[in-house]
Amino acid sequence: MQDLIDLGVQTLVVPRNLPIGCLPTYLTLYHGSAKVELENTTGCLVHLNKIAEYHNELLQMALNQIRELNPDVNVIYANYYNVAMQF
């Protein structure tokens, strides 16, 4: 990302990871497994969504560092995760 900033990019949009525990591929793969916990409200795989949430926390920390180092650059964090969970 710093390479893009060094090239003169002034605005960056960085998408948050989607709730991968809700993807049909993983739901099909883990369907019927006794070891899998599903979220009560969504039916999504808890462990995979926790991984996505952890990734997103680390991403926000990294973006905050980039903002501090490059105060003139507009870094936008696109929160697809919460929007996708509404569906």
HTML snippet that shows the backbone in 3Dmol.js (N, CA, C, O; Angstrom):
<script src="https://3Dmol.org/build/3Dmol-min.js"></script>
<div id="view" style="width:600px;height:400px;position:relative"></div>
<script>
const pdb = `
ATOM      1  N   MET A   1       0.814  -1.172   0.000  1.00  0.00           N
ATOM      2  CA  MET A   1       0.000   0.000   0.000  1.00  0.00           C
ATOM      3  C   MET A   1       0.874   1.257   0.000  1.00  0.00           C
ATOM      4  O   MET A   1       0.549   2.258  -0.638  1.00  0.00           O
ATOM      5  N   GLN A   2       1.968   1.181   0.717  1.00  0.00           N
ATOM      6  CA  GLN A   2       2.865   2.333   0.755  1.00  0.00           C
ATOM      7  C   GLN A   2       3.418   2.626  -0.634  1.00  0.00           C
ATOM      8  O   GLN A   2       3.667   3.782  -0.976  1.00  0.00           O
ATOM      9  N   ASP A   3       3.611   1.579  -1.434  1.00  0.00           N
ATOM     10  CA  ASP A   3       4.076   1.784  -2.804  1.00  0.00           C
ATOM     11  C   ASP A   3       3.087   2.646  -3.593  1.00  0.00           C
ATOM     12  O   ASP A   3       3.493   3.532  -4.345  1.00  0.00           O
ATOM     13  N   LEU A   4       1.797   2.384  -3.420  1.00  0.00           N
ATOM     14  CA  LEU A   4       0.778   3.193  -4.100  1.00  0.00           C
ATOM     15  C   LEU A   4       0.809   4.637  -3.623  1.00  0.00           C
ATOM     16  O   LEU A   4       0.690   5.570  -4.417  1.00  0.00           O
ATOM     17  N   ILE A   5       0.970   4.810  -2.322  1.00  0.00           N
ATOM     18  CA  ILE A   5       1.035   6.158  -1.762  1.00  0.00           C
ATOM     19  C   ILE A   5       2.256   6.882  -2.310  1.00  0.00           C
ATOM     20  O   ILE A   5       2.180   8.061  -2.658  1.00  0.00           O
ATOM     21  N   ASP A   6       3.383   6.177  -2.388  1.00  0.00           N
ATOM     22  CA  ASP A   6       4.610   6.768  -2.924  1.00  0.00           C
ATOM     23  C   ASP A   6       4.454   7.171  -4.392  1.00  0.00           C
ATOM     24  O   ASP A   6       5.133   8.083  -4.864  1.00  0.00           O
ATOM     25  N   LEU A   7       3.560   6.492  -5.110  1.00  0.00           N
ATOM     26  CA  LEU A   7       3.293   6.830  -6.509  1.00  0.00           C
ATOM     27  C   LEU A   7       2.335   8.015  -6.647  1.00  0.00           C
ATOM     28  O   LEU A   7       2.110   8.512  -7.750  1.00  0.00           O
ATOM     29  N   GLY A   8       1.769   8.466  -5.514  1.00  0.00           N
ATOM     30  CA  GLY A   8       0.912   9.640  -5.547  1.00  0.00           C
ATOM     31  C   GLY A   8      -0.559   9.407  -5.313  1.00  0.00           C
ATOM     32  O   GLY A   8      -1.356  10.337  -5.432  1.00  0.00           O
ATOM     33  N   VAL A   9      -0.936   8.201  -4.985  1.00  0.00           N
ATOM     34  CA  VAL A   9      -2.344   7.935  -4.704  1.00  0.00           C
ATOM     35  C   VAL A   9      -2.773   8.749  -3.489  1.00  0.00           C
ATOM     36  O   VAL A   9      -2.081   8.770  -2.471  1.00  0.00           O
ATOM     37  N   GLN A  10      -3.910   9.413  -3.601  1.00  0.00           N
ATOM     38  CA  GLN A  10      -4.404  10.261  -2.510  1.00  0.00           C
ATOM     39  C   GLN A  10      -5.555   9.633  -1.730  1.00  0.00           C
ATOM     40  O   GLN A  10      -5.800  10.000  -0.580  1.00  0.00           O
ATOM     41  N   THR A  11      -6.261   8.689  -2.350  1.00  0.00           N
ATOM     42  CA  THR A  11      -7.385   8.027  -1.692  1.00  0.00           C
ATOM     43  C   THR A  11      -7.293   6.531  -1.920  1.00  0.00           C
ATOM     44  O   THR A  11      -7.119   6.070  -3.048  1.00  0.00           O
ATOM     45  N   LEU A  12      -7.413   5.782  -0.838  1.00  0.00           N
ATOM     46  CA  LEU A  12      -7.404   4.327  -0.900  1.00  0.00           C
ATOM     47  C   LEU A  12      -8.661   3.794  -0.219  1.00  0.00           C
ATOM     48  O   LEU A  12      -9.024   4.247   0.867  1.00  0.00           O
ATOM     49  N   VAL A  13      -9.320   2.837  -0.855  1.00  0.00           N
ATOM     50  CA  VAL A  13     -10.464   2.163  -0.250  1.00  0.00           C
ATOM     51  C   VAL A  13     -10.030   0.730   0.013  1.00  0.00           C
ATOM     52  O   VAL A  13      -9.670  -0.009  -0.903  1.00  0.00           O
ATOM     53  N   VAL A  14     -10.072   0.356   1.288  1.00  0.00           N
ATOM     54  CA  VAL A  14      -9.623  -0.979   1.694  1.00  0.00           C
ATOM     55  C   VAL A  14     -10.833  -1.722   2.242  1.00  0.00           C
ATOM     56  O   VAL A  14     -11.398  -1.310   3.255  1.00  0.00           O
ATOM     57  N   PRO A  15     -11.246  -2.816   1.588  1.00  0.00           N
ATOM     58  CA  PRO A  15     -12.425  -3.537   2.064  1.00  0.00           C
ATOM     59  C   PRO A  15     -12.113  -4.441   3.255  1.00  0.00           C
ATOM     60  O   PRO A  15     -11.069  -5.089   3.324  1.00  0.00           O
ATOM     61  N   ARG A  16     -13.038  -4.455   4.161  1.00  0.00           N
ATOM     62  CA  ARG A  16     -12.983  -5.383   5.282  1.00  0.00           C
ATOM     63  C   ARG A  16     -13.331  -6.773   4.765  1.00  0.00           C
ATOM     64  O   ARG A  16     -14.098  -6.913   3.813  1.00  0.00           O
ATOM     65  N   ASN A  17     -12.773  -7.786   5.387  1.00  0.00           N
ATOM     66  CA  ASN A  17     -13.058  -9.162   5.000  1.00  0.00           C
ATOM     67  C   ASN A  17     -14.532  -9.480   5.238  1.00  0.00           C
ATOM     68  O   ASN A  17     -15.111  -9.036   6.229  1.00  0.00           O
ATOM     69  N   LEU A  18     -15.125 -10.231   4.353  1.00  0.00           N
ATOM     70  CA  LEU A  18     -16.518 -10.649   4.497  1.00  0.00           C
ATOM     71  C   LEU A  18     -16.646 -11.725   5.576  1.00  0.00           C
ATOM     72  O   LEU A  18     -15.648 -12.337   5.957  1.00  0.00           O
ATOM     73  N   PRO A  19     -17.862 -11.962   6.072  1.00  0.00           N
ATOM     74  CA  PRO A  19     -18.066 -13.030   7.048  1.00  0.00           C
ATOM     75  C   PRO A  19     -17.957 -14.399   6.355  1.00  0.00           C
ATOM     76  O   PRO A  19     -18.949 -14.948   5.875  1.00  0.00           O
ATOM     77  N   ILE A  20     -16.755 -14.922   6.316  1.00  0.00           N
ATOM     78  CA  ILE A  20     -16.512 -16.151   5.550  1.00  0.00           C
ATOM     79  C   ILE A  20     -17.277 -17.343   6.094  1.00  0.00           C
ATOM     80  O   ILE A  20     -17.492 -18.321   5.378  1.00  0.00           O
ATOM     81  N   GLY A  21     -17.687 -17.274   7.346  1.00  0.00           N
ATOM     82  CA  GLY A  21     -18.478 -18.358   7.926  1.00  0.00           C
ATOM     83  C   GLY A  21     -19.885 -18.432   7.368  1.00  0.00           C
ATOM     84  O   GLY A  21     -20.617 -19.376   7.666  1.00  0.00           O
ATOM     85  N   CYS A  22     -20.275 -17.463   6.572  1.00  0.00           N
ATOM     86  CA  CYS A  22     -21.608 -17.445   5.957  1.00  0.00           C
ATOM     87  C   CYS A  22     -21.567 -17.861   4.486  1.00  0.00           C
ATOM     88  O   CYS A  22     -22.610 -17.969   3.841  1.00  0.00           O
ATOM     89  N   LEU A  23     -20.379 -18.091   3.961  1.00  0.00           N
ATOM     90  CA  LEU A  23     -20.266 -18.457   2.547  1.00  0.00           C
ATOM     91  C   LEU A  23     -20.818 -19.864   2.312  1.00  0.00           C
ATOM     92  O   LEU A  23     -20.513 -20.785   3.070  1.00  0.00           O
ATOM     93  N   PRO A  24     -21.625 -20.030   1.269  1.00  0.00           N
ATOM     94  CA  PRO A  24     -22.238 -21.330   1.000  1.00  0.00           C
ATOM     95  C   PRO A  24     -21.228 -22.474   0.880  1.00  0.00           C
ATOM     96  O   PRO A  24     -21.517 -23.603   1.275  1.00  0.00           O
ATOM     97  N   THR A  25     -20.068 -22.188   0.346  1.00  0.00           N
ATOM     98  CA  THR A  25     -19.049 -23.236   0.194  1.00  0.00           C
ATOM     99  C   THR A  25     -18.678 -23.836   1.543  1.00  0.00           C
ATOM    100  O   THR A  25     -18.640 -25.056   1.700  1.00  0.00           O
ATOM    101  N   TYR A  26     -18.403 -22.969   2.515  1.00  0.00           N
ATOM    102  CA  TYR A  26     -18.008 -23.459   3.842  1.00  0.00           C
ATOM    103  C   TYR A  26     -19.186 -24.062   4.583  1.00  0.00           C
ATOM    104  O   TYR A  26     -19.022 -25.052   5.295  1.00  0.00           O
ATOM    105  N   LEU A  27     -20.369 -23.489   4.431  1.00  0.00           N
ATOM    106  CA  LEU A  27     -21.544 -24.061   5.077  1.00  0.00           C
ATOM    107  C   LEU A  27     -21.810 -25.476   4.557  1.00  0.00           C
ATOM    108  O   LEU A  27     -22.196 -26.360   5.323  1.00  0.00           O
ATOM    109  N   THR A  28     -21.606 -25.685   3.276  1.00  0.00           N
ATOM    110  CA  THR A  28     -21.781 -27.014   2.686  1.00  0.00           C
ATOM    111  C   THR A  28     -20.692 -27.966   3.165  1.00  0.00           C
ATOM    112  O   THR A  28     -20.966 -29.116   3.508  1.00  0.00           O
ATOM    113  N   LEU A  29     -19.461 -27.479   3.186  1.00  0.00           N
ATOM    114  CA  LEU A  29     -18.330 -28.307   3.603  1.00  0.00           C
ATOM    115  C   LEU A  29     -18.488 -28.815   5.033  1.00  0.00           C
ATOM    116  O   LEU A  29     -18.198 -29.976   5.319  1.00  0.00           O
ATOM    117  N   TYR A  30     -18.948 -27.946   5.927  1.00  0.00           N
ATOM    118  CA  TYR A  30     -19.054 -28.301   7.336  1.00  0.00           C
ATOM    119  C   TYR A  30     -20.442 -28.791   7.738  1.00  0.00           C
ATOM    120  O   TYR A  30     -20.668 -29.085   8.912  1.00  0.00           O
ATOM    121  N   HIS A  31     -21.366 -28.883   6.799  1.00  0.00           N
ATOM    122  CA  HIS A  31     -22.743 -29.285   7.095  1.00  0.00           C
ATOM    123  C   HIS A  31     -22.777 -30.645   7.801  1.00  0.00           C
ATOM    124  O   HIS A  31     -22.199 -31.624   7.329  1.00  0.00           O
ATOM    125  N   GLY A  32     -23.456 -30.676   8.921  1.00  0.00           N
ATOM    126  CA  GLY A  32     -23.630 -31.931   9.638  1.00  0.00           C
ATOM    127  C   GLY A  32     -22.498 -32.308  10.567  1.00  0.00           C
ATOM    128  O   GLY A  32     -22.587 -33.322  11.259  1.00  0.00           O
ATOM    129  N   SER A  33     -21.443 -31.529  10.604  1.00  0.00           N
ATOM    130  CA  SER A  33     -20.330 -31.844  11.492  1.00  0.00           C
ATOM    131  C   SER A  33     -20.725 -31.526  12.930  1.00  0.00           C
ATOM    132  O   SER A  33     -21.217 -30.436  13.220  1.00  0.00           O
ATOM    133  N   ALA A  34     -20.509 -32.474  13.815  1.00  0.00           N
ATOM    134  CA  ALA A  34     -20.880 -32.308  15.223  1.00  0.00           C
ATOM    135  C   ALA A  34     -19.973 -31.305  15.932  1.00  0.00           C
ATOM    136  O   ALA A  34     -20.344 -30.777  16.980  1.00  0.00           O
ATOM    137  N   LYS A  35     -18.802 -31.038  15.384  1.00  0.00           N
ATOM    138  CA  LYS A  35     -17.833 -30.161  16.030  1.00  0.00           C
ATOM    139  C   LYS A  35     -18.022 -28.686  15.666  1.00  0.00           C
ATOM    140  O   LYS A  35     -17.275 -27.835  16.148  1.00  0.00           O
ATOM    141  N   VAL A  36     -18.996 -28.378  14.835  1.00  0.00           N
ATOM    142  CA  VAL A  36     -19.168 -27.022  14.330  1.00  0.00           C
ATOM    143  C   VAL A  36     -20.258 -26.296  15.113  1.00  0.00           C
ATOM    144  O   VAL A  36     -21.340 -26.832  15.353  1.00  0.00           O
ATOM    145  N   GLU A  37     -19.941 -25.064  15.502  1.00  0.00           N
ATOM    146  CA  GLU A  37     -20.919 -24.222  16.182  1.00  0.00           C
ATOM    147  C   GLU A  37     -21.450 -23.197  15.182  1.00  0.00           C
ATOM    148  O   GLU A  37     -20.682 -22.527  14.492  1.00  0.00           O
ATOM    149  N   LEU A  38     -22.772 -23.088  15.118  1.00  0.00           N
ATOM    150  CA  LEU A  38     -23.422 -22.127  14.231  1.00  0.00           C
ATOM    151  C   LEU A  38     -23.974 -20.964  15.047  1.00  0.00           C
ATOM    152  O   LEU A  38     -24.437 -21.145  16.174  1.00  0.00           O
ATOM    153  N   GLU A  39     -23.919 -19.765  14.465  1.00  0.00           N
ATOM    154  CA  GLU A  39     -24.505 -18.599  15.117  1.00  0.00           C
ATOM    155  C   GLU A  39     -26.026 -18.751  15.131  1.00  0.00           C
ATOM    156  O   GLU A  39     -26.622 -19.137  14.126  1.00  0.00           O
ATOM    157  N   ASN A  40     -26.642 -18.453  16.250  1.00  0.00           N
ATOM    158  CA  ASN A  40     -28.090 -18.629  16.395  1.00  0.00           C
ATOM    159  C   ASN A  40     -28.897 -17.782  15.425  1.00  0.00           C
ATOM    160  O   ASN A  40     -29.873 -18.261  14.848  1.00  0.00           O
ATOM    161  N   THR A  41     -28.500 -16.527  15.238  1.00  0.00           N
ATOM    162  CA  THR A  41     -29.311 -15.616  14.427  1.00  0.00           C
ATOM    163  C   THR A  41     -29.077 -15.756  12.929  1.00  0.00           C
ATOM    164  O   THR A  41     -29.977 -15.490  12.132  1.00  0.00           O
ATOM    165  N   THR A  42     -27.858 -16.176  12.534  1.00  0.00           N
ATOM    166  CA  THR A  42     -27.530 -16.206  11.109  1.00  0.00           C
ATOM    167  C   THR A  42     -27.366 -17.608  10.545  1.00  0.00           C
ATOM    168  O   THR A  42     -27.550 -17.815   9.346  1.00  0.00           O
ATOM    169  N   GLY A  43     -27.023 -18.570  11.387  1.00  0.00           N
ATOM    170  CA  GLY A  43     -26.726 -19.912  10.909  1.00  0.00           C
ATOM    171  C   GLY A  43     -25.335 -20.029  10.313  1.00  0.00           C
ATOM    172  O   GLY A  43     -25.019 -21.030   9.669  1.00  0.00           O
ATOM    173  N   CYS A  44     -24.501 -19.020  10.521  1.00  0.00           N
ATOM    174  CA  CYS A  44     -23.140 -19.010   9.980  1.00  0.00           C
ATOM    175  C   CYS A  44     -22.181 -19.729  10.919  1.00  0.00           C
ATOM    176  O   CYS A  44     -22.470 -19.901  12.103  1.00  0.00           O
ATOM    177  N   LEU A  45     -21.053 -20.143  10.388  1.00  0.00           N
ATOM    178  CA  LEU A  45     -20.034 -20.859  11.161  1.00  0.00           C
ATOM    179  C   LEU A  45     -19.280 -19.886  12.071  1.00  0.00           C
ATOM    180  O   LEU A  45     -18.631 -18.953  11.599  1.00  0.00           O
ATOM    181  N   VAL A  46     -19.377 -20.118  13.367  1.00  0.00           N
ATOM    182  CA  VAL A  46     -18.799 -19.214  14.351  1.00  0.00           C
ATOM    183  C   VAL A  46     -17.284 -19.118  14.208  1.00  0.00           C
ATOM    184  O   VAL A  46     -16.736 -18.016  14.196  1.00  0.00           O
ATOM    185  N   HIS A  47     -16.600 -20.254  14.098  1.00  0.00           N
ATOM    186  CA  HIS A  47     -15.129 -20.222  14.099  1.00  0.00           C
ATOM    187  C   HIS A  47     -14.566 -19.476  12.896  1.00  0.00           C
ATOM    188  O   HIS A  47     -13.552 -18.789  13.022  1.00  0.00           O
ATOM    189  N   LEU A  48     -15.193 -19.596  11.751  1.00  0.00           N
ATOM    190  CA  LEU A  48     -14.695 -18.887  10.575  1.00  0.00           C
ATOM    191  C   LEU A  48     -14.981 -17.393  10.661  1.00  0.00           C
ATOM    192  O   LEU A  48     -14.166 -16.580  10.225  1.00  0.00           O
ATOM    193  N   ASN A  49     -16.119 -17.030  11.212  1.00  0.00           N
ATOM    194  CA  ASN A  49     -16.409 -15.606  11.360  1.00  0.00           C
ATOM    195  C   ASN A  49     -15.499 -14.965  12.402  1.00  0.00           C
ATOM    196  O   ASN A  49     -15.156 -13.789  12.279  1.00  0.00           O
ATOM    197  N   LYS A  50     -15.107 -15.714  13.416  1.00  0.00           N
ATOM    198  CA  LYS A  50     -14.158 -15.185  14.399  1.00  0.00           C
ATOM    199  C   LYS A  50     -12.800 -14.919  13.748  1.00  0.00           C
ATOM    200  O   LYS A  50     -12.131 -13.938  14.073  1.00  0.00           O
ATOM    201  N   ILE A  51     -12.402 -15.791  12.835  1.00  0.00           N
ATOM    202  CA  ILE A  51     -11.149 -15.577  12.102  1.00  0.00           C
ATOM    203  C   ILE A  51     -11.256 -14.305  11.264  1.00  0.00           C
ATOM    204  O   ILE A  51     -10.327 -13.498  11.245  1.00  0.00           O
ATOM    205  N   ALA A  52     -12.371 -14.120  10.576  1.00  0.00           N
ATOM    206  CA  ALA A  52     -12.574 -12.922   9.757  1.00  0.00           C
ATOM    207  C   ALA A  52     -12.570 -11.665  10.626  1.00  0.00           C
ATOM    208  O   ALA A  52     -11.995 -10.647  10.239  1.00  0.00           O
ATOM    209  N   GLU A  53     -13.203 -11.729  11.788  1.00  0.00           N
ATOM    210  CA  GLU A  53     -13.240 -10.577  12.688  1.00  0.00           C
ATOM    211  C   GLU A  53     -11.836 -10.244  13.204  1.00  0.00           C
ATOM    212  O   GLU A  53     -11.470  -9.073  13.301  1.00  0.00           O
ATOM    213  N   TYR A  54     -11.059 -11.272  13.532  1.00  0.00           N
ATOM    214  CA  TYR A  54      -9.688 -11.044  13.994  1.00  0.00           C
ATOM    215  C   TYR A  54      -8.847 -10.394  12.884  1.00  0.00           C
ATOM    216  O   TYR A  54      -8.101  -9.445  13.127  1.00  0.00           O
ATOM    217  N   HIS A  55      -8.984 -10.917  11.682  1.00  0.00           N
ATOM    218  CA  HIS A  55      -8.287 -10.334  10.527  1.00  0.00           C
ATOM    219  C   HIS A  55      -8.648  -8.862  10.382  1.00  0.00           C
ATOM    220  O   HIS A  55      -7.774  -8.024  10.156  1.00  0.00           O
ATOM    221  N   ASN A  56      -9.925  -8.547  10.511  1.00  0.00           N
ATOM    222  CA  ASN A  56     -10.381  -7.174  10.346  1.00  0.00           C
ATOM    223  C   ASN A  56      -9.850  -6.254  11.438  1.00  0.00           C
ATOM    224  O   ASN A  56      -9.576  -5.083  11.177  1.00  0.00           O
ATOM    225  N   GLU A  57      -9.700  -6.766  12.656  1.00  0.00           N
ATOM    226  CA  GLU A  57      -9.103  -5.977  13.737  1.00  0.00           C
ATOM    227  C   GLU A  57      -7.650  -5.635  13.405  1.00  0.00           C
ATOM    228  O   GLU A  57      -7.216  -4.497  13.580  1.00  0.00           O
ATOM    229  N   LEU A  58      -6.908  -6.630  12.926  1.00  0.00           N
ATOM    230  CA  LEU A  58      -5.519  -6.399  12.547  1.00  0.00           C
ATOM    231  C   LEU A  58      -5.424  -5.436  11.370  1.00  0.00           C
ATOM    232  O   LEU A  58      -4.525  -4.597  11.318  1.00  0.00           O
ATOM    233  N   LEU A  59      -6.343  -5.559  10.437  1.00  0.00           N
ATOM    234  CA  LEU A  59      -6.376  -4.662   9.284  1.00  0.00           C
ATOM    235  C   LEU A  59      -6.592  -3.220   9.730  1.00  0.00           C
ATOM    236  O   LEU A  59      -5.920  -2.314   9.238  1.00  0.00           O
ATOM    237  N   GLN A  60      -7.517  -3.000  10.652  1.00  0.00           N
ATOM    238  CA  GLN A  60      -7.761  -1.642  11.137  1.00  0.00           C
ATOM    239  C   GLN A  60      -6.529  -1.075  11.833  1.00  0.00           C
ATOM    240  O   GLN A  60      -6.217   0.106  11.677  1.00  0.00           O
ATOM    241  N   MET A  61      -5.834  -1.897  12.592  1.00  0.00           N
ATOM    242  CA  MET A  61      -4.605  -1.434  13.250  1.00  0.00           C
ATOM    243  C   MET A  61      -3.564  -1.020  12.215  1.00  0.00           C
ATOM    244  O   MET A  61      -2.906   0.009  12.368  1.00  0.00           O
ATOM    245  N   ALA A  62      -3.417  -1.820  11.164  1.00  0.00           N
ATOM    246  CA  ALA A  62      -2.445  -1.509  10.114  1.00  0.00           C
ATOM    247  C   ALA A  62      -2.845  -0.227   9.376  1.00  0.00           C
ATOM    248  O   ALA A  62      -1.990   0.597   9.051  1.00  0.00           O
ATOM    249  N   LEU A  63      -4.122  -0.064   9.118  1.00  0.00           N
ATOM    250  CA  LEU A  63      -4.586   1.138   8.423  1.00  0.00           C
ATOM    251  C   LEU A  63      -4.376   2.384   9.282  1.00  0.00           C
ATOM    252  O   LEU A  63      -4.063   3.453   8.757  1.00  0.00           O
ATOM    253  N   ASN A  64      -4.546   2.255  10.586  1.00  0.00           N
ATOM    254  CA  ASN A  64      -4.278   3.384  11.474  1.00  0.00           C
ATOM    255  C   ASN A  64      -2.814   3.790  11.420  1.00  0.00           C
ATOM    256  O   ASN A  64      -2.500   4.980  11.457  1.00  0.00           O
ATOM    257  N   GLN A  65      -1.922   2.821  11.333  1.00  0.00           N
ATOM    258  CA  GLN A  65      -0.488   3.125  11.201  1.00  0.00           C
ATOM    259  C   GLN A  65      -0.212   3.835   9.884  1.00  0.00           C
ATOM    260  O   GLN A  65       0.567   4.788   9.842  1.00  0.00           O
ATOM    261  N   ILE A  66      -0.842   3.381   8.814  1.00  0.00           N
ATOM    262  CA  ILE A  66      -0.664   4.011   7.507  1.00  0.00           C
ATOM    263  C   ILE A  66      -1.178   5.446   7.541  1.00  0.00           C
ATOM    264  O   ILE A  66      -0.554   6.345   6.978  1.00  0.00           O
ATOM    265  N   ARG A  67      -2.320   5.661   8.206  1.00  0.00           N
ATOM    266  CA  ARG A  67      -2.866   7.018   8.330  1.00  0.00           C
ATOM    267  C   ARG A  67      -1.914   7.927   9.095  1.00  0.00           C
ATOM    268  O   ARG A  67      -1.729   9.086   8.723  1.00  0.00           O
ATOM    269  N   GLU A  68      -1.306   7.409  10.163  1.00  0.00           N
ATOM    270  CA  GLU A  68      -0.373   8.206  10.952  1.00  0.00           C
ATOM    271  C   GLU A  68       0.864   8.587  10.138  1.00  0.00           C
ATOM    272  O   GLU A  68       1.360   9.709  10.242  1.00  0.00           O
ATOM    273  N   LEU A  69       1.353   7.658   9.335  1.00  0.00           N
ATOM    274  CA  LEU A  69       2.541   7.913   8.524  1.00  0.00           C
ATOM    275  C   LEU A  69       2.251   8.786   7.308  1.00  0.00           C
ATOM    276  O   LEU A  69       3.152   9.424   6.762  1.00  0.00           O
ATOM    277  N   ASN A  70       0.991   8.810   6.888  1.00  0.00           N
ATOM    278  CA  ASN A  70       0.602   9.531   5.669  1.00  0.00           C
ATOM    279  C   ASN A  70      -0.654  10.358   5.932  1.00  0.00           C
ATOM    280  O   ASN A  70      -1.720  10.031   5.409  1.00  0.00           O
ATOM    281  N   PRO A  71      -0.553  11.416   6.726  1.00  0.00           N
ATOM    282  CA  PRO A  71      -1.747  12.179   7.117  1.00  0.00           C
ATOM    283  C   PRO A  71      -2.468  12.869   5.958  1.00  0.00           C
ATOM    284  O   PRO A  71      -3.630  13.251   6.104  1.00  0.00           O
ATOM    285  N   ASP A  72      -1.813  13.034   4.827  1.00  0.00           N
ATOM    286  CA  ASP A  72      -2.446  13.688   3.681  1.00  0.00           C
ATOM    287  C   ASP A  72      -3.201  12.717   2.778  1.00  0.00           C
ATOM    288  O   ASP A  72      -3.843  13.133   1.813  1.00  0.00           O
ATOM    289  N   VAL A  73      -3.124  11.424   3.089  1.00  0.00           N
ATOM    290  CA  VAL A  73      -3.784  10.400   2.278  1.00  0.00           C
ATOM    291  C   VAL A  73      -5.095  10.002   2.952  1.00  0.00           C
ATOM    292  O   VAL A  73      -5.146   9.798   4.165  1.00  0.00           O
ATOM    293  N   ASN A  74      -6.142   9.895   2.155  1.00  0.00           N
ATOM    294  CA  ASN A  74      -7.449   9.492   2.651  1.00  0.00           C
ATOM    295  C   ASN A  74      -7.554   7.965   2.550  1.00  0.00           C
ATOM    296  O   ASN A  74      -7.653   7.419   1.451  1.00  0.00           O
ATOM    297  N   VAL A  75      -7.532   7.286   3.686  1.00  0.00           N
ATOM    298  CA  VAL A  75      -7.636   5.832   3.728  1.00  0.00           C
ATOM    299  C   VAL A  75      -9.034   5.480   4.239  1.00  0.00           C
ATOM    300  O   VAL A  75      -9.378   5.761   5.387  1.00  0.00           O
ATOM    301  N   ILE A  76      -9.820   4.872   3.381  1.00  0.00           N
ATOM    302  CA  ILE A  76     -11.211   4.536   3.697  1.00  0.00           C
ATOM    303  C   ILE A  76     -11.313   3.047   3.980  1.00  0.00           C
ATOM    304  O   ILE A  76     -10.877   2.215   3.185  1.00  0.00           O
ATOM    305  N   TYR A  77     -11.893   2.729   5.118  1.00  0.00           N
ATOM    306  CA  TYR A  77     -12.114   1.339   5.532  1.00  0.00           C
ATOM    307  C   TYR A  77     -13.542   0.973   5.163  1.00  0.00           C
ATOM    308  O   TYR A  77     -14.486   1.466   5.779  1.00  0.00           O
ATOM    309  N   ALA A  78     -13.710   0.117   4.168  1.00  0.00           N
ATOM    310  CA  ALA A  78     -15.037  -0.277   3.685  1.00  0.00           C
ATOM    311  C   ALA A  78     -15.529  -1.480   4.488  1.00  0.00           C
ATOM    312  O   ALA A  78     -14.985  -2.579   4.379  1.00  0.00           O
ATOM    313  N   ASN A  79     -16.550  -1.258   5.281  1.00  0.00           N
ATOM    314  CA  ASN A  79     -17.036  -2.277   6.209  1.00  0.00           C
ATOM    315  C   ASN A  79     -18.075  -3.171   5.541  1.00  0.00           C
ATOM    316  O   ASN A  79     -19.272  -3.037   5.795  1.00  0.00           O
ATOM    317  N   TYR A  80     -17.617  -4.076   4.695  1.00  0.00           N
ATOM    318  CA  TYR A  80     -18.522  -5.018   4.025  1.00  0.00           C
ATOM    319  C   TYR A  80     -19.067  -6.063   4.983  1.00  0.00           C
ATOM    320  O   TYR A  80     -20.159  -6.592   4.773  1.00  0.00           O
ATOM    321  N   TYR A  81     -18.319  -6.361   6.026  1.00  0.00           N
ATOM    322  CA  TYR A  81     -18.697  -7.422   6.956  1.00  0.00           C
ATOM    323  C   TYR A  81     -20.075  -7.153   7.562  1.00  0.00           C
ATOM    324  O   TYR A  81     -20.962  -8.003   7.492  1.00  0.00           O
ATOM    325  N   ASN A  82     -20.252  -5.975   8.154  1.00  0.00           N
ATOM    326  CA  ASN A  82     -21.522  -5.660   8.811  1.00  0.00           C
ATOM    327  C   ASN A  82     -22.678  -5.574   7.820  1.00  0.00           C
ATOM    328  O   ASN A  82     -23.800  -5.978   8.125  1.00  0.00           O
ATOM    329  N   VAL A  83     -22.400  -5.050   6.645  1.00  0.00           N
ATOM    330  CA  VAL A  83     -23.439  -4.964   5.620  1.00  0.00           C
ATOM    331  C   VAL A  83     -23.863  -6.369   5.192  1.00  0.00           C
ATOM    332  O   VAL A  83     -25.055  -6.646   5.059  1.00  0.00           O
ATOM    333  N   ALA A  84     -22.903  -7.242   4.982  1.00  0.00           N
ATOM    334  CA  ALA A  84     -23.213  -8.615   4.564  1.00  0.00           C
ATOM    335  C   ALA A  84     -23.995  -9.362   5.637  1.00  0.00           C
ATOM    336  O   ALA A  84     -24.860 -10.177   5.316  1.00  0.00           O
ATOM    337  N   MET A  85     -23.704  -9.094   6.908  1.00  0.00           N
ATOM    338  CA  MET A  85     -24.411  -9.783   7.979  1.00  0.00           C
ATOM    339  C   MET A  85     -25.878  -9.380   8.049  1.00  0.00           C
ATOM    340  O   MET A  85     -26.693 -10.128   8.589  1.00  0.00           O
ATOM    341  N   GLN A  86     -26.228  -8.223   7.518  1.00  0.00           N
ATOM    342  CA  GLN A  86     -27.623  -7.807   7.501  1.00  0.00           C
ATOM    343  C   GLN A  86     -28.445  -8.636   6.518  1.00  0.00           C
ATOM    344  O   GLN A  86     -29.660  -8.773   6.665  1.00  0.00           O
ATOM    345  N   PHE A  87     -27.766  -9.186   5.514  1.00  0.00           N
ATOM    346  CA  PHE A  87     -28.469 -10.016   4.529  1.00  0.00           C
ATOM    347  C   PHE A  87     -28.628 -11.402   5.065  1.00  0.00           C
ATOM    348  O   PHE A  87     -29.195 -12.263   4.393  1.00  0.00           O
TER     349      PHE A  87
END
`;
const viewer = $3Dmol.createViewer("view");
viewer.addModel(pdb, "pdb");
viewer.setStyle({}, {cartoon: {color: "spectrum"}});
viewer.zoomTo();
viewer.render();
</script>
